[in-house]
Every structure is written in structure tokens, then in C-alpha cells.
Amino acid sequence: MLTCKDASELLSQAQDRPLGLRERLVLKLHLLICHGCSNFSRQLDLICATLRRIRDDD
């Protein structure tokens, strides 16, 4: 099973590279049971989307 530290690292890496099938599966399972990491995932998505919008506006 994935630790929260491992999950946060995978979530960050997913912003830069495609995750493999096994990585995606274990991450999805972890996010289903871990409220904190699920929140972190949503926050990271929001931050990245905001930064893309700022970059595109320039």
C-alpha cells in the first residue's frame, strides 16, 4: 500500500510526466481511502490550472 508521502510524490510527478498503469492504480486506491491526500490532489490540480491560466494570459 502507498504511504501518504509516496502518494504526494506521485501526484507531483503526475504534473510533469505520465504515470504508469501500476502507479495510477495504486494512487487511485490510496486517494479513495485517504481524505488528506484526496484534498492535496484537488489543491494541486487547482494550483496547476491557475498557473496555466496565468501563463496563457501573458
Sequence and secondary structure as in RCSB ss.txt:
>XXXX:A:sequence
MLTCKDASELLSQAQDRPLGLRERLVLKLHLLICHGCSNFSRQLDLICATLRRIRDDD
>XXXX:A:secstr
   HHHHHHHHHHHTTS   HHHHHHHHHHHHH HHHHHHHHHHHHHHHHHHHHHHH 
